[in-house]
Amino acid sequence: MTGQITTVERAFELARSGECESVNALRQRLRREGYDAVHLHLHGASINKQLVDLIHAARGGSALA
């Protein structure tokens, strides 16, 4: 094991950090960090909603319903 966290774990970490202003920015950041197949790991309404909610909360806003 390399010790690198998974794409999904890193996505949630970034979402909670407030460093990314959107899920698209978060995906771009993951690609820059060398994570592969970001589109496969972060695909689907449920995970996108979770990430959006975390991003909004971390940036001091509330998520849209």
Residue pairs with C-beta under 8 A, 6 or more apart in sequence:
5 13
6 41
7 30
7 35
7 36
7 37
7 38
7 41
7 42
8 41
8 42
8 47
10 30
10 33
10 35
11 26
11 27
11 30
11 41
11 42
11 47
11 51
12 50
12 51
12 54
14 20
14 26
14 29
14 30
15 26
15 50
15 51
15 54
15 55
15 58
16 54
16 58
17 58
18 55
18 58
18 59
18 60
19 29
20 26
20 29
20 55
21 55
21 59
22 55
23 42
23 48
23 51
23 52
23 55
26 42
26 51
26 55
27 38
27 39
27 42
30 38
30 42
31 38
35 41
42 48
42 51
49 63
52 63
52 64
53 63
56 62
56 63
56 64
57 63
